[in-house]
Amino acid sequence: MTSINTGSRLLANNLSRYTKWAFIGVALLAVSLRVWGVGFGLPYIYHPDEPVGVEIAQRMFKTGDLNPRFFHWPSLIFYINAFAYIPYYLTGKLLGVFHSRADIPGPMMLAMGVGKSPMPTTWLLGRMLSVIFGSAAVALTSLIGRRLTNDTAVGLLAGLMMAISPTNVANSRFITPDIFTTFFTLLSFWGCVQIFTRGKPWHYVIAGLGVGLTASTKYNGVLIVLPLVLAHFLRLGLKGVKERHLYLIPLVSLIAFLATTPFALLDYRTFTADLQFDARHYSDGHAGMEGNTLGWYLTYLWQVEGPVALLAALEILRGIYTRSKQTALLCVFPVVYFAFISSFLVRNDRTLLPLIPFLLLLASSLLVSVFRKAYAQPSNVRKVLAVTVWGLVLAVSLTLPILRTVKGAIRLTTVDSRETARIWIASNLSRGVRIAIESYAPYVDPQYFSVHGFNGLADHTPEWYIDNGFDYLVFSQGAFGRFYQDLARYSNRISQYEDLFSAFDMVRTFTDGEYEVRIYRVVK
């Protein structure tokens, strides 16, 4: 025991000298990775969901009408982005760019994932907000780790892991609600830690506020209420039922949700209709993003985030063995949330975002604890061996995610076939020809061509395109490629695409940036 304490003190002394600079370094790394590639694609718009956030926020700012009339997402992201247009507009007006709010142009969309922004700074405005919230989530992860475990090393390591997390970094560049959900989930859990350690009334208010704001970015985020309730009872026991502060959580949560998604009540018909649609959608499926949900999520975590999920699982087992209250707090949300999202047919990477910080906190707690025991080995040989093995595990846990993150940023900023095909079309096809494009295809300028966008070109037969006078069809990997990844599930859809490919003449195929675009000439 003496040797363990001595090793811990030595480690603590060494860390304390560099703690401040280490946290600053993690913060700078977090911001740098998220800013890298933030302008991807511009002025062209490739992300399928970003236009939703931009168009609704702009409409709110221009008209003053705060009803989003869209509740597939809760409303907080729209209000945050609409508010950001105030300084943006005032600056533009000062510089003579804008004369009225109507001068702010919206995106020109041809199909899902096919658009152009006449003023790319409107897109950068929204993306930089996501960068800010994504970077702030890194800081909160560090703060939570340090506070909950009373260990600076845990907070520092968890923050570092969060800073380089491929999923977190990637989604910190998009104008979507997911990174906001992650931030407010962590804000709520920070309140949870305060309830567990001190339990002041304002801690319950902060925690409840976090729950409401989380649910106001993604509805399923409301599950973060579970560790809050658990923290209360872990601190007070069963007598906590009589503690009135507990009931501040649902009250403040409801107020915060309705204050930031008020038209859930004021336009409840649209609200309930959109919720019912989403429930059916997640149950019925989404082409290319459905099936084997549990296996897909586990595989994704292992291949993209590295061994942190395995380390987190080991820490949960260790916590069960040692009856650790801190581990119980850390694991209740990710375990229940993971079971919840795995029950649906539809799956995608961003759905995992809110639970990733908890996996990183659990993994960091295990790694730091193991290191302290390894560092305190009485035998120098055993110490070197133990620390070496630990170092290898740590290296793998950090190297795999950072490589994936860097690869993602490079791919995001590399010109792909959507750009090369766009240039080729503009340079080689006759002006005025009738072109059909599908989702995620290159942007074809409607000033020079008769362009018609479709969700998928396989929605129609070859005869339909001939009868309607189309000259060219532009296919995209983002639309047709998803079906070829599961031949058995999508055999009918693949047959429809194959009919089109065989009926018309291929003009050109582009594969730049590992993205395929095909251009076919309609044979009449």
LUMMI-595560 format. One record per residue (C-alpha): x, y, z; residue in one letter. Coordinates in steps of 0.1 Angstrom, whole numbers, plus 2048, in hexadecimal, padded with zeros to 3 digits. Layout:
N
XYZa ...
***
This chain:
524
800800800m 81D818808t 82D8127E6s 80C8197D4i 8078397E8n 82B8447E1t 82683C7BCg 8068507BBs 81686E7CCr 83486E7B4l 81C86C796l 8068877A4a 82489E7A9n 831898786n 80F89F777l 8088BE78Cs 8268D077Br 8178CD759y 7F28CA75Ft 7E98EE754k 7FC8EB734w 7EF8C872Da 7CB8D472Ff 7D38F2719i 7E38DA700g 7C48C3700v 7AE8E16FAa 7C38EE6DDl 7C48CB6CEl 79E8C86D1a 7988E96C0v 7B28E36A5s 7A48C169Bl 7818CE699r 78A8ED685v 79E8D866Dw 7878D364Fg 76A8E865Dv 7668F963Bg 7638D8628f 7518D8607g 7488FD608l 73890E5F6p 7298EC5EEy 7148DA607i 7198B560By 70B8AD62Dh 6E68A262Bp 6DA8B164Cd 6EC8D264Ee 6D48E5638p 6B88DD651v 6CA8F066Dg 6D490D657v 6B3913646e 69E912665i 6B6928679a 6B794165Dq 69294265Ar 68E94867Fm 6A796467Df 69997465Ek 674972668t 67497268Eg 65D95368Cd 66C93B6A6l 65691D69Cn 66E90568Ap 6518F167Cr 6698D467Df 66C8BD69Cf 6808A068Fh 69B8B26A3w 6928C66C2p 6968EB6BEs 6B48F66D2l 6CD8F36B6i 6B790A6A0f 6B59256BBy 6DB9236C2i 6E392769Dn 6C8942698a 6D79566B5f 6F99536A5a 6EC966687y 6E898669Ci 70E98F69Ep 71298067By 6F899766Cy 7039B6680l 7269B1674t 71B9AD650g 7059CC652k 7229E0660l 7379D5643l 71C9DD62Ag 7169B8620v 6F29B862Ef 6D79D262Dh 6BC9BC63Cs 6B999A64Br 6AA98E62Ba 6CC99361Ad 6DA97462Bi 6D7959610p 6CB936617g 6DA917607p 6D190C5E4m 6C88E75E7m 6C48CF5C9l 6C18AF5DCa 6CB8A05FEm 6F08A7602g 6F18BB5E2v 6F18E15E7g 7049015E6k 70791E5FFs 7089405EEp 71994D60Dm 72F93261Dp 73594763Ct 71193E647t 71C919647w 73C921659l 728933673l 71491467Cg 7318FD679r 747912690m 72B9116AAl 72E8EB6A9s 7548EE6ADv 74F9036CCi 7368EB6DCf 74B8CD6D2g 76A8DC6E1s 7578E6700a 74C8C1704a 7718B8706v 7768D1722a 7578C3735l 7648A0731t 7848A9741s 7728BC75Dl 75B89F764i 778886765g 78C89B77Dr 76E8A3794r 75E881795l 77E86D79Ct 7918897AEn 7AD880797d 7BD89977Et 7CC87E769a 7AA86E762v 79C890757g 7BA897741l 7BA876730l 79587672Ba 79789971Cg 7B388E705l 79F8706F9m 7818866F3m 79689F6E0a 7A18856C7i 7818706C6s 77986B6A0p 75486B6A5t 75488A6BAn 76C89D6A4v 759895684a 73889F692n 7468BF6A1s 7488CD67Dr 7248C8673f 7058DE678i 6F18C2689t 6E48BE6ADp 6FA8A16B7d 7188B36C4i 7018CA6D8f 6F18AC6E7t 71389F6F2t 71C8C1702f 6FB8C4715f 6FD89F71Ft 71E8A672Fl 7118C673Fl 6F58B274Fs 70E89875Bf 7248B376Aw 7068BD77Eg 702898787c 725897795v 71E8B57AAq 6FE8A57B7i 7138867C0f 72F8997D1t 71D8B67E1r 6F88B77D9g 6F18DD7DBk 6CF8E87CDp 6DF8FB7B0w 6F08DA7A6h 6CE8CB7A1y 6C48E978Dv 6E38E7777i 6DE8C2772a 6B98C6769g 6C18E2752l 6DA8CB740g 6C08B073Cv 6A78C872Dg 6C08D7715l 6CC8B570Bt 6A98A9703a 6A58CA6F0s 6C18C06D8t 6B989B6D5k 69A88B6E5y 6AC86B6EFn 6C587F703g 6AB88171Fv 6BA86072Cl 6D687473Ci 6BD879759v 6C6856765l 6E885D774p 6DA87C784l 6C0869797v 6DA84E7A0l 6F28687ADa 6D88767C4h 6D08537D3f 6F58497D5l 6FB8687EAr 6DC866801l 6D08437FFg 6AB83B7FFl 6A3859815k 6AB86D7F6g 6868677EBv 67C882805k 69789B7F9e 6848B57E6r 6A38BF7D1h 69E89F7BEl 67E8AC7AEy 6908CB7A1l 69F8B5786i 67E8AC773p 6708CF779l 68E8E276Cv 6938C8750s 66F8CE744l 6728F4746i 6938F3733a 6868DD718f 6668F1712l 679912714a 6909066F7t 6778F16E4t 6589056ECp 6448FB6CDf 6428D86DAa 6248E66ECl 61B9046D6l 61C8EF6B6d 6158CD6C6y 6048BE6A7r 6248C2692t 6398B76AFf 6278976B5t 62588F690a 64A89368Cd 65187E6ABl 63B86269Dq 64C86467Cf 66F86068Dd 6638436A1a 657831682r 67783A66Fh 68E82C68Ay 67980C68Bs 673808666d 69680F65Ag 6AC827646h 6BC81A626a 6E181362Cg 6DF81A651m 6CB7FD65Fe 6CF7DA66Bg 6E57C8685n 6E57E769At 6F67D96B9l 7127C96A5g 7167E868Fw 71A7FE6AEy 7337E76BEl 7477E469Et 747809699y 7548106BCl 7707F76B8w 77A802695q 777828699v 77B8316BEe 7948156C6g 7957FF6E5p 7858196FCv 7648066FCa 7757E7707l 7887FA722l 76880A72Da 7577E8730a 7747DC745l 7717FA75Ce 74C7F3760i 7547D076Bl 76F7DD783r 7567F6791g 73D7DA797i 7577C67A9y 7627E37BEt 73F7F17C2r 74B8137B5s 73082E7B7k 74384379Eq 743827785t 71E82278Aa 718846782l 72E845763l 71F825754c 6F982875Av 6F384073Df 709830722p 6FD80D72Av 6D8817729v 6DD82E70Cy 6F08146F8f 6D57FA6FFa 6BB8136F4f 6CB81D6D2i 6D37F96CBs 6AF7F06CCs 6A78036ACf 6AB7F8688l 6BC81867Ev 6E081F689r 6FA839681n 71A846691d 70E86769Fr 6F48556B4t 7118486C9l 71E86B6D0l 70F8716F3p 71D851702l 7408546F4i 74C86C710p 74185472Af 75483771Al 77384E719l 76E85773El 76B832748l 789828733a 79E844741s 79583B764s 7A081775El 7C182174Cl 7CB83A768v 7C3821783s 7D7805772v 7F481D76Cf 7F6826791r 7F880279Bk 8127FA780a 82781878Ay 82680D7AFa 8347EA7A8q 8507E37C1p 8667D27A8s 8767E778Dn 8737CB774v 84E7C677Br 8497EB77Bk 8597F0759v 8467D274Al 8247DE758a 82980274Dv 8347F672Bt 8157E1726v 8007FE732w 81281671Bg 80A8006FDl 7E57FE706v 7E582470Al 7F78296E9a 7DE8146D7v 7C18256E8s 7CE8476DCl 7DE83F6BBt 7C182D6AAl 7A884A6B0p 7C08666A7i 7C9854686l 7A585067Er 79E874687t 7BB881671v 7B086A655k 78D877657g 79989B655a 7AF894638i 793882625r 77B89F62Dl 7938B861Ft 79D8A4600t 78C8AB5DFv 77588E5D6d 7618845B8s 74489C5C0r 75B8B95B8e 76E8AA59Bt 74D89E58Ca 73D8C0591r 75A8D157Ei 7588B7562w 7338BB55Ei 7368E155Ca 7528DE542s 7468C152Cn 7208BF52Bl 70C8D6514s 6FA8F3525r 6D58ED52Ag 6D68C752Av 6BD8B5542r 6D08A555Fi 6C288F57Ba 6D788D59Ai 6D28795BAe 6DB8805DFs 6FF8865E7y 70888C5C2a 71D8A95B5p 70D8CC5B3y 7018D3590v 6FC8F858Ad 6D78FE582p 6E191F570q 6F090B554y 6DE8E9555f 6BA8DD55As 6C18CA57Bv 6A88B458Eh 6B08A55AFg 6A48835BCf 6A88715DCn 6B58535C8g 6B684F5A2l 6AA82B5A6a 68883A5B0d 67F83A58Bh 68482156Et 69A82754Fp 67A82D53Be 66F848552w 68F85C54Dy 68C857527i 667862527d 66F88153Cn 68B88D525g 6AA88953Bf 6CB88A52Ad 6E387F547y 6E086D568l 6FA875584v 6FD85959Ef 70F85C5BFs 71F8435D6q 70D8535F3g 6EC8495E4a 6F18285D2f 71081C5E4g 6FE815605r 6E97FB5F5f 7067E75E7y 7147E360Aq 6F87CB612d 6EF7B75F3l 6D67A1604a 6C27BC616r 6C07D35F8y 6BF7BC5DAs 6A07CC5CCn 6AF7EF5CEr 6D07E35BFi 6BC7D35A2s 6AC7F559Bq 6CE80659Ay 6DC7EA584e 6BF7F056Bd 6C9814568l 6EE80C564f 6E87F3549s 6CE808536a 6E3827531f 70782F525d 72183653Fm 732857537v 74B85B553r 75284C576t 765860590f 7758505AFt 78986D5BEd 78B86E5E4g 77D84A5E6e 75B8575DCy 74A84B5BCe 73585F5A4v 727851584r 71A864566i 70385354Dy 6F585F52Cr 6D0857526v 6CC843507v 6AC84C4F6k 
***
